[in-house]
Amino acid sequence: ALKDISLEVPCGQLVGIVGAVGSGKSTFLQAMLGELYPDVSKPARVSRPDVIAYCSQVPHIAEGTLRENVLFGQPYEAERYAEAIQSASLKGDLAVLPGGDEVPIGSRGITLSGGQKARVAMARAAYHKKSELVIIDDPFAAVDAPTARVLLENLLLGPLMCDRTRVVTLQPDADRLKHFDHLVVMEKGGIKEQGRPADVMKTEAYQRLLSTHSEVFAGAEEAAKPQELNASRKKVEQAAASKLREEEEEGRPTWAMMMEVCGLGKWSNLLTASMFFTLTIYIYLLSDLSLARWTDAMVLRDDVPDQAYLFGYLFWLMLGLSLWGCCWVYIERFTLGMSEAIHDMIVNRVLRAPVDRFFDKHPVGRILNRLSSDLIVVDLYLYVKGSGGCSAIWQVMVPIIYVHTIMPWYLAVAAVPFYYMMSIFCSRFWNVTVPLRYCMTGARSEVSSLISDMVGNKVVIRAYQDQDRITSETCDAMDNMLKSGIIGDRVMRRWLVNRIVFMWSFYTTTMFMVGLLNAANIGAGTLGICLTNLLLVESNIDAYLETATGAQFEFIALARLYEYLSVPQERAMKKVGDSKYTNFTVRVTRKELGQLTLSDKSSSVEVSRNGVPILRDDLNGTTLMVADGLAAGRSEARLSDFCPSCEDLQKAEGWHRIVAANDVVRDAAAMARELCGSSDMVLEVHSGWLLDGAEVRIESLKVGYADIPRDVLKGLSLTFQKQHKVAIAGTTGCGKSSMLLALLRILEARSGKIQFNGVDISTLGLATLRSAIGLVPQDPVLFSGSLRHNLDPFSCFTDGRIWQALRCVQLESSVEDWTDKLEHYISDEGGNLSFGQRQLVCLARMILRQPGLLLLDEATSAIEPHTQQLVQQTIKSAFPSSTLVAVAHRLETVLDFDYVVVMEHGDVAEQGPVKELTERKDGTFRKMLAAKGSW
């Protein structure tokens, strides 16, 4: 990955590292951190401080409050903390966050924007005192130009960092680099140039990285320094902050819950199992009675037919075993059906839970705990413990009832205080053990969260040399889990067993003495069976109690899972009439298509079968539609008439079009030739709804998060024309990403509406809407699996189309260098790719899909200008029929867009054609350009 790297950085210097995507910048930083080891065959040495303040491209945000993430285990110093917050430009954010810096920000900072997460990580690096070396991977990618200026001047060059050595990867921006002491240019895993920035920026290697759009806006006025937000920090009650995170609350199984979950396993199975269970207990009682009669007969006379009594006893015993087997079969059907239904329902409901009302409020550890340990309990132990608990109750109750049946009546009256004392002990036991069980599950959730954070951010933890603190916190959490488990399961059970055994021994002794006094009336065999069962109960009290406690805990786990069956849900995924707006891919064979011929017409394209026209091109010559002659008596022909034997085509409506055939896209003549000449076909069929782009109309839109009353978008009204390239600009936290979430209906509108080509998106199913929209997020999403799977997860496209997409995003040569090509394994979250490569893979995925509306959330933030220029050209050419809405912090990337919207505080501050806004004096967009040009 790296070769012949030699770099020496004097103490206190600010070093910049630039390079193309995949040139080894992030890998070089990993080597500095000690995460990579040099080739043992060649002498190499890495000398660095032990403690390093490291900010990765994907910021490390742990479960907890914003303050805890900044302090990162360091003692709180008010003055230094305030300075770190100020230098990271977080003061204004704290003024509007509910709870200020005590707001829980969720696992991985799910409640924060991308820029806010990056600035929290940088505030942590600034606050950390012990680090002599600061390494930051592309700090300006996730923030706008004014905020980037604050970070450069107040953070990198500010008092908290100025005396430390700083190594920063960034884009080749001359206005920023002139403040650096040393500059390194990397190419193909090696250092191509290094030295003073003024000298390096004149080299050919540096010039190759630059974009033609990087020139400073001419004639721009001096930008005013960013004004500090003077909004005072709101005094929010602790309850307001706690609403962002639901705590574990005690809850025992209710009858309503039991009735519902029993219905999932089918009542017929449960009732049948209960019937067999009752019969089994009764048959076992009859076997004991037959043994008692045998004993009585042996006492009264000598000529007892032992064989008859033996066969009678064995008969009842074998019948009981057979009935118990039948009971086991039906209860197994019941529990397996119930656990399978609960698993499917919970997974479905969690996947469809809204981000702002569920994932923002539930720690990752809690969700993992519910879907792992609690679900395992229901799958494996609920039946064993549940049936064992019922069996224990029967095995205790039957001897007691039998004793009072054969003993004098006054003994039953005298035993009432005994039973009352037993019930008091059991009640106290349950009232203590159930809360302790919840303490254990809560502690287990904390352990799961800590382990998840530790595994996902191990590089940052090792860089800060914070292993001891993290280990200590994890051990403390595990100690809490084990202590609550031991106290609740062992100590409390022993407390109850000791008291019950003592009382039961007294009870058994009393029954034995009374039985001896009344032996003539009771009978020796009956008395022997009675006392044997009482002694058996006493010897098994510990086992019975363990089984009953286990059953209680299993039902508690069931109740915890049941809570997730009622989590909030997004709106319907599919609605009636959605098929009209659905895009899909079909595979058809030559046998299904028949023999097709291409008509030779200069003005149009026409495909015929047996002399009958079946397909023709549209007016633009980019798609194929069904010929009017195939209407078959209907008002309009449908694409399904083109190949009636293909079931997948039956859902096509009259305005569906073929937009791709095998490797040919958006070329009607070439697609027709492919149809006539190829053996098997992969056809991509698009609805006419967004076929030529989306006209987006937003009217008085108000959007907010969950139960927080403040609106993030405050009456937004915008209109984007079809096939326009629209840029959304503004400071971090102004609502840019929230607007994209509203377009996807990840955030539902509180008021107002959004229309795509005149269709109100609230009338569509979420699956239909989101499948028609493409999104390339700021934090690229990749899954473990092959590159092919990440680009084409549903196997809809040919290899030729996939290679075309890779060529468009400048990744073709990199993939060809890989041994497995398209089958190259991508690790979890794309860990074996650079951040820029991950962004390009996500963009290639969208090129394959060709959505009518494409949303780009700073999708090229980690790409150097030269590649970015090529990608920008690709975006313009590869989506000829799409409307593009792009959130941009690099303003030079939007100068060739059609339209720009500047947002402030959740509303539109300025909008219009790019050229018009750049020429508008005192305009907000012009000032933003000037702020960048004034460095």
N, C-alpha and C positions, 0 to 999 in steps of 0.2 A: 504493500500500500504506500509506503514511503521509501525513498532511496536517497542516499548520500545527503542527508540533512545536516547542515552545520549552522548553528545560530547561537550567538552569545549576546545576552541582553544585560546591560549594566543596571544596577539597582536604581529604582525610581524612574526609569524610562517608560514612555508610552509607545508601544509597538503595534503597528497595524499589519494584518495579514490579508491579502486579497488574492483572488484567483477565480477561475471559471468553475462551473458546477462539476463536482467530481474530481477537482484538482488535488484534494487532500487536505483542505484547510481544517475541517473538523477532526480528521484523523490525526493531524499534527498536534492539535490541542489535546486529543486523547493520549498521545504519546507523552506530551508534557505532564499530563496528570498521572502518568504511570500505569494507564490502563492497557497500553500496548508494550510489548517487549521487543528489543532489538534482535536481529538475526544473530544467533550464537556463532555463526561461521565468520562474522566480521566484527572487529573490535568497535564498540560503541559505548558512549557514556552520556547519561542524562543527569545533570545536576540541577536541583531545584529545591525550594523550601518545602518543608513537610506539610504545612497548612496552606491551602490555596482556596481563595474565594472564587468559586466557579459558577458562572451563569450559562446554562446550556441553551440551545436554540429552542427546545421545548422546556419551558421553565419548570423547575421543581417546586410544586405547591403541595404541601402535606395537609392532611385532615387537621383542622383547627382554625383559630382565628387569624386575621391578617397580622396582628401584632406578633403572635407566636411564630408565624412564618418569617417575619423580618428578624426577630431576635434569634431564632434557630438555636435555642439553648443557651445563649449568652445572657449575662445579667442585664437587667433593664437599667439604662442610664437615660433619663428623660431628655437631657440636652443633646446627647449624641443621637438618640432615636429621632428627635424632632428634626435634626439636621439631615439624617439619612432619608427621612420621609420627604423633606423639602428638596433635596438634591435629586431624588428619583421622581419628582413632579407628581407626588401622590397626595399632597395636601388637599387639593381641590376634590379628589375622589373621596377622601375620608369625610368631607363635608356633606356629601350626598348619600353615602352608603348608610343604610339603617344600622345603627350600632357603632358607627365609626370604625376604629381599628380593632374593636372587639367583635366585629361581625364574623360569624362562621362562614368561611369561603368555600367549604366543600372539598372533597377529594379532587386533587389536580386543579383546584381553583375554578370549579365549574360555574360558580356564580360571578366570575370576573370576565371581562373582555380579554382578548389576546394581549393588547397593550398593557392592561393593568397587571396581568400575570407577569409579564416581562419586567415591569417596573418594580413589582414586589421582590422579584429575585435580585434585581440590581440594588434595591435598598438593603437587602440582606448582605450583599457583598460589601456595600459601603459601611454598614454598621459593624461588621465583623472586625475586631481589633487584632486578632492574633495572626491574621494572614498577611504575609509579606508580598505575595504574588496574587494578582487578580487576573482571571482569564474569563473573557466574555465573548460568547459566540454570537456575532451579528446582533448587537443591541438595538440598532436603529430600524430593523426590519418590520417590527410590529407597531411602530409609533409614527405619528405625523411629523412634519418638518419642524413646527415650533417646539413640540415636545422633544424631538431629537436634539434640537439646539440646547434646550435646558439640560438634557442628559450629558451632552458633551461638555458644556461650560461648568455646570454645577456638580456633576458626578465624576466623569473621567478626569476633568481638570480641576475639580473642586478640592476643598481642604481635607475631606475624608479619605481621598485616594491619591492626592498629588505626591505623597512621599512613598508610595508603594509602586512596585513594578506592575505594569498593566499590559496584557497581551490581548488584543481585540481583533477578531475577524470582522470584516465589513465589506461593503461594496466600494468600488474605486471611485469615490467622490472626492475630487480635489479640494473642495471647500472644507471638508472635514479633515482630510489627510494632512493638510498643511499644519495642523496643530500637533501632529505626531512627531516623535523623535526619531523613529526608525520605521521603515516600510519594507515588507517582504512580499514578493510576487511569486505565487506557486503555480507550477504546471506539471501535470501528470505525476503527482506524488513527490516532486522535488522542488527545491528553491531555484527559481529562474533568475531572479534579481533581488537584491537587498541593498539597503543603504539609506541615506537621507531622503525623505519624501520628494524634495525638489529635484534630486538627481534621478531617482527611480521613475518618477512620472514622465521623464523624457525618453525612457527606454521603449523599444519596440514591444516588449512583452507586456508592459503596462498599457500601451496604446491599443493593443489588440482587445483588451477587456472593455474598452470604452464604447459607449453607444453614441450614435449620431444625435440622439435626443438629449444628451446630457449637458448641452450648453446652457449657460445661465440665461434666464429671461432678460432680454435687452430692455433697457429703459425703465426697469422697475425701481420704485422708490425705496429708500431705506426702510426696512421693516422695523416697526416698533417692537420693543421687547415684549414677550408674552406677559400679559397682565396676570397678577396673582389673583386667584379667586378669593374675594374677601368675605365670602359666605362663612359665617361662623359654624363651627361644628355643632350639629344638632344634638340636643340632649334627648336621646331616645331611651325609653325605659328598657330594662333588661328583657322584659317580656317581648318587646318588639323584635329584638335580635333573636330571641329564642324561637320565634315563629319560623325562622329559616331552617330550623333543625328539629324534627320530632324526636323526642326522647323515648326510650323504652318505657312502657307503662305496664303495670301489672294487669293481668286479665286472665281469669280462669275460664275454662270452657263453659259455654252457656248451652242451655237446652236447644235454643234456636240454631246455634252452630252445629251441635251434634245431629240435629234432625237433617240439616242441609248436607253435611258431609256423609252421613249414612246413606242419603239418597244417591250420592255419587257412586257408592259401592253396590247399589241396588238393594232395596229392602227385601226382595225375595231371598237373596243370599243370606242376609242377616237373620231373617225370621226362620229360615230353614236351619241355619247353624244353631240358633237359639233353641229350636225344638229338639234337635239331636243332643245338644248339651244338657238340656233338662232331662231328657230320657236317659242319658248316660249317668247323670248323678243319681237318678231314681233306680236304675238297674244296679249300680254299685251298692246302693243302700240295701236293695233286695239280696245281693250276694252276701252282705254282712249279716242280714237277718237270717239267711239260710245257714250261715256258719253258727249263729247264736242258737238256732233251733237244734242243730246237730249237737252242740255242746249240752244243751238242756236234756236232750234225749239220752246222751251218754251218762248224765248224772242220775236220771230216773230209772234206767234199766240197762241190762248188760247186753242184750241181743239187739244192738243197733245196726241197721243195714248201712254200714259205712259207705259202700259203693254207691248207693242211691243218693246219699247226702253229698258225696264227693262230686258225682256227675251233676247234681243240681247246682252246687256251688260253682263248678267249672262252666256250666251253661251260662249262668248269669254273668260270670266274669268275662267270658268270650263275647257274649252279646254286648256288654259294656264297651269292650275294646273296639268292636266293629262300629258301634254307634259313635264312639269317639273319633274314629277314622273318618266317618262321614261328616261329622262336625268340623273336623280339620279341613276337609276339602272345601266345604262351602264358606267357611270363614276365611280361607286363603283366597278364594275367588272374590270375596267381599273386600278384603284389605288391598289386594293387588289392583282391583278395579278402582277403588277409592284413591290409592296413592298415584296411580297412573293419571286419573282424571285431575287430581289436585296439581300434579306436576305440569301437565299440559296447560291447565288454566292459569297457573301462576306465571309460567314462562310467557304465555301469550299476553297476560295483563301487564307484566313488567315491561315487555318489549313495546307495548302500546301505551305505557304511562307517559304523561307529558313531562317534559324536561323541567319546567319551572315549578310544577306542583308535586313532583315525586323525586327525581334525581337530584334536584337542588337541595332537597330536605333530608334525604336518607344517605348516611355514610356508606361508602362502598363496602366496608367491613360488615355492616349489618345486612346488606343485601346478599353478600356472599355467604354469611352465616345462615340466613334463612334458606337459601337455595342449595346449601350443601349439608351441614350437620342436621338441621331440622328436617330436611327432606329425607335424609338417610334414616333418621329415626322413624319417620312414618313408613318408609319403604320396608325396613328390615325388622323393626322391633315393636311396632304398634300392635300387631296381631299377637306376638308372643307375650308381651306384657299385659295387653288388654285381656286376652283369654286367661292368662295366668292369674290376673287380679280377680276376675269373675270366679275362677276355680277356687282361689283362696277363700273368697267370701263364702262359697258353698261349703267348702271343707271345714270352715269354722262354724257356720250357722247350722249345718245338719247335725253335728254332735250336740250342740247346745239345745236345739229343738228336741232331739231324741232324749236327752237327759231329763228335760222338764216333762216329757211325755211319760216317762217311767217312774220318775221320782215323785214324792209327795208334793201336793200343791203349795204348802207353806214354804217349801224351799225356793220356789219361783219368786214368791213375794220377797223373801229374804235376800235374793240375789239382785234385786233392783238397784240398791246403792252401789253394788259392785259394777254393774253395767254402766251406771252413771259416771263413776270414777274413770272407767275405761274410756268412755266417750270424751271426757274432759281432757285426758292425756292425748288422745288422738287428735282432738281439735287443736290443742296447742301445738302439736307437732306439725300439722298441716299449715297452720297460720305462720309458722316460722320458716318451714322448708320451701314453700312456694315462692316467697320473696327472695330467699337465698338462691333459688333456681334462676330467677330472673337476673339476679346479680351476676351469676355465672355466665348466662347467655349474653348479658351486656358486656361483661369483661371479655368474652370470646369474640364479640364483634369488634371490640377495641383492638384485640390481638390481630384479628384478620386485617383491619385497616392499617395497623402498623407494619405488618408483613407486606401488604400490597404496596404501601409507600416505599418501604425499604427496598423491595425487589425492583420497583420501577425507577428508583432514583439512587441506586447504589453508587453511581459515579460521583454525584454531587456530595453524597455523604462521605465517601472516601476522600474526596478533595478537601473538604473542611476538617478532615480527621475527627469526624463526629461519631465514629463507630461506638465508642464507649457510652455516649449518652443515649444513642438509639438502642443499643443493647440493653442498657439499664432500664429504659422506658418499656421495652418489650418484655424484659424479665419481670418488671413490676406488674405489668398488665397480666402476664401469665401467672404470677403469684396470686393476684387478686382472683383470677379465674379458678385456680386450684384451691385457694383457701375457701372460697364460697362453695365449691364443689365438695370439699372434704367435710366442712362443717355441716352442710345440708344433707350430705349423703351418708357420712360415717358417724359423725359425732351425734347428730340429732337422732339418727336411727338407733344408736346404742343407748341413748338416753331413754327413748321410748321402750326399747326391748327390755331393758333392765326392770322397768316398772311393771310392764305387762307380764313378764315371766314371773316376777314375785307374786303379783296378784293372782295370776292363773294357777300357780302352784298351790296357793291357799284355797282357791276355788276347787281344784281337782281333789285336794286332800279332804275338803268338806264333803264333796260328792261321794268319795270313796267310803268315808265313815258312815254317812247316812245310808249308803247302799248296803253296807255290811249289816246295819241294824235292821234293814228291811229286805234281807236276802231271800227270805222265804216267799215274800210277795213278788219280788222282781224276777228272780231266777238267776242262776249262776251264769249261764251263757249270755243272757241279756246284759247283766251287770259287767261281765268281762268285756264284751264288745263296747259298752258305753265307756268304761274306764280306759280301754285301749285307745279309743278315738280321742279322748280328752288328753291323754299323755302324748299322743301323736301330734295333736295341735300344739301342745306346749313345746315339744322338741322342734317344731317347724315354724315357730313364731317369727324368728329372724328371717327365714326364707319368705314367709307370707308377707311380712312387712316390706321386704326388699321388692317383691313382685308388685305389691300394691303401690309403693312409692314410685317404682319404675313406670307403672301404668299411668299414675298421675302426671309424671313428667312427660310421658309420651303424648298425653292429651294436651299438656301445655304447649309442646312443640306444634301439635296440630292447630291449637288456637293461634299461635304466632303465624303459622302459614295461612290460616284462614283470614287473618288481617290483610294479607296481600291479595286475597280474592276480591277485596273491595277498594283497591287503590284507584285513584282517579284515572280516567281513561280519555284518550284523545277522541275526537269525533269519528264517525264511521269511516272505515277504510274504503268501502265500496258503497255506491248508491245506485239506485235504479236509473238507468240511462247513461251510466258511465262508459259503456262500451263504445258510445259514439266518439269519445275523446281519447280512446286508448290506442297506444302504439304497441306493436308486437312483431315478433320474428317467426317465420314459418319455414319449414323444410319440405320441399316437394321433389318427387322423383320424376324422371323422364316418362315413366309409365303413366303417372298421374297427369302429366302435362299433355302427353300425346305428341304427335309430330307438328311442330310449329314452323311457320315460314315468315320471313320478314318482307313486307311489301316495299317495293322500290319506288318511293315517292320523295320528291325533292322538298316538298313543303312540310311534310309531317312524317311521323314514324307510326307504323301500324303492324301489329303481329296478328297473323291469321292461323286458324286451324281448320283444315279441310275446306279452305276457301272462304271461311267465315271470319271476319275481323273479330278478335276477342280483346285486344289491348291497343291503346293508342297513347301518344304522348300528350301532355298538357300544353298549354299555350307557351310556357317558358322552356319547354324541351328538357326539363330536369327530372320529371317523374313520369311514371306510366299509370294510366287509369283504365278501367274497363270500358270496352266499346259499348255504345248505346244499343247496339243490336242484341245484346244479351239480356235485356231487361225482362224478358219472358213474361210480358203482360203487366209488370209493375210500372210505377211511375218513373223509376230510375233503375239503371243497372247497378249491381253491386260487384265488388271485387270477388266475392265468393262464387259468382257465376263463371269466373275465369277458370276455376278448378274446383268443381262441385265435390269431388271426392276428398278434398283436403278439409278435415274437420276444423283445423285452426283458423281457416279462412272464413268460416261461417259467421264469425263475430264481426266481420268487416261491414261497415256501413257504406252508403253511396259516396261519401267524400273521402274515403280511405284511398291512399295512393301507394304504389311501390316506389320507394326512394332508393333502394339498393338491391342489387342482384349479385351475389357472390362478392367479388372484390370491386365491383363497379358501383360508384355512388353518384347520384345526382346528374346522370347523363342518360337521357331516355334512349338515344340511339344505341349507345354501347350496352345498356341493359337489355335492349331488345335482341341484340346479337348474342348476348350471353344466354338469354332464354332459349333462343333457337338452337344454339350450338352445344351447350353444356349438358352433361348427363343428369346430375343432381343439382338442385338449386337451394340456396339460402336467401330468402326474400325478406327484406325489411319493409314493413308496412307501417305508414304513419297516418294518423288522423289528419283531416284537413283543418283542424282547429288551430294548431300552431305551426302548420306546415311552412308558412312563409314568414315566421317570426311572430312575436307577441307584442301587441299594443297594450301596455300596462297603464291602467288608470287607477290611481289611489285617491280616494275622496274622504277627507276629514277623518283620517285614520288615527285612532288612539289605541295604544298597546302598552301593557304593563306585565310585570312578572308576578304570578301567583297572587298571594293575598296582600302584597304591598300596594297601598292605594295610589302611590305616585305613578303617573304615566311616564313611560320611557319615550314613546312617540306621542306628541301632543297635537293632534289635529292635523296630521300630515296630508297634504294634497299635492299630487304629482301626476304627470302624464309622460310616458315614454313611447315614442313612435316605433313602429315595426322596423326591425333590422338596424336600429340605431345602436351605437356603442355609447353607453351612458356611464359616467364616472361619478361615484359618490365620495366626496371629500369632507374632511372635518377633523377636529381634534378627537383624541381617544375618549371613549365614553359618551360621544354625542348622539349615539343611536344608529350608527351605520349598520353594524352587524345585526342589531335588533330589527331593522327594516328588512334585511334578507330573511331573518327567521319568520317575520310576518308574511313575507311572500310565500314561504314554504308552509305556513300555518303551523310551524312549531310553536309560535306564540299566536294565540287566537286574538282577533281584534275585539276590543271592548266596545268600540263603536266605529262607525264608518264602514267602508267596504273597499275591496280590491277586485278589479275586473281584468281579465286577460281576453282580449279580442271580444269584449262585450259580455263575457261569461263571468258571473259572480263566482269567485273561487270557493265561497262558503257553501255553494250548492253542490260541489263535487266531493266525491270520496277522497280521503287523504292519499290513498295509494295511487289513484288516477292522477291527482294533481302533481304529486312529487315525482312520479315516473315521467311526467312531461317536462320537468324542470331539471336542469343540471346544476350542480354545485361543486366548486373547487374551494374547499375551506382554507383558512389561514394555517391551521394545523392539519396537514395532510393525513388522511385515514387510509392505512394499509393493513392487510390481514396476513397472518402467517399462511404460507402456501406459495404456489408458483406465481411467477410474473403474469402468466396467462390468466390464472384465476383472479388476480387483482385487477386486470384490465377487463376481463370478460367473465364475470362470476357466473353468468347464466348460460354460457356457451352459445351465444347468439351470433358470433361473428367468425369469419374465416381467418386463417393465419395471414392471408394477404392484407386484409383490412387492419389487423393488429400491427403488422409491420409498417403499413402506411401511417398509422397514428404515431408510432414511435419515431418515424422519420420526421413527422411534422414538429415534434417537440425536441428534436436534436438528441434523441436517445438511441437511435438505431446503431451507431457505431459502438456505443458502450455495451449494448445488449449482445451484439455480434461477438464482442470480445469474451463474453461469458461462455463457459463450456456448455452449459445446458440451454443456452439461448432463452426461449420463452418459458422453458421449464425451470429456469433459475429460481432457487428457493428464496423467498422473501421472509425474513424472520418477523416475529411479532412486532407490530407497529412500524414495520420497515426499518428495523434497527440496523440492518446491514447495508443500508443505502444512506447517502448524504441527504440532508434536509431538502436541498434543492432538487435532487433526483426524485424524492418522494412527491414533491409538488408537481414535477413534470409527469410522473406516472398518473397522478390524479387528473391532470389536464388531458393526457392521452386517452384516459377512460371516457372523458366527455367528448373528445373528437370522435370516438367510436359511436357514441350514443346520438350525437347531433340533436340536442334538445332545442325546442323552439325558444326557450328562455334560458340563458346561461348566467348563473350568479358566480362571480369571482370575488372571494374575500381575501384581498392581498395575496393572490395566488402565485405571484412570482417574486415574493419578498426576499427569498434566499438565493436568487439567481443574479449572476454578475451582469452588468449592462449589455455586453456584447450578445450573450445568449438571450438575455431578456428582449433585446431588440428583435432577434430572430423569432422568438416566441410571440412577441406582440404582433409581428407581421403574420405569423401563423394563425393567431387568434382571429385576425381580421379576414384571412383568406379561408381558413378551415371551417368557419361558421358563417357561410354566405347568407343563410336564411334565418339566422338566429338573432334575437335581441340580446345584447350583452349588458349586464348591470355589474359594474366592478367597483368594489371598495378599494381605494388606492391611497397609500401614504406617500409613495414616490410620485410627486406631481408631474415629473417629466414624462412619466409613462402614459399620461392621459391627455397630453397636448394634441394628439391626433384623434381623439374621440370626437363624437358628434355633439355630445351634450354633457354638461357637468352640473351636479347638484352639491351645494355646500350646506352642510348641516351644522346646527348649533343647538345644544340643549334639547334634542328631540324634535326639532322643527327645521324647516327650510330657511336658511339665512339668505341664500342666493341661488339662482338657477338660470340656465340659458346655454346657448351654444358656446363652445370653448373659446372660440375666437372673440366673441362678443364680451365674455367675462374677462379675458386677459386684457382687453382694451378699456374696460370700465374703470375710470378713475375712482379711487377710494372704495373700490369693490373688495369684498372679502377674499375672493379667489385670487385677485391680483396681489393682495397683501400676503397671502400664503406663498405665492410664487416669489415675492420679494423677500420674504423671510428666508427662503431657501437660497436665493441669490445673494443675500447680504453676507454670507459667511466668507 
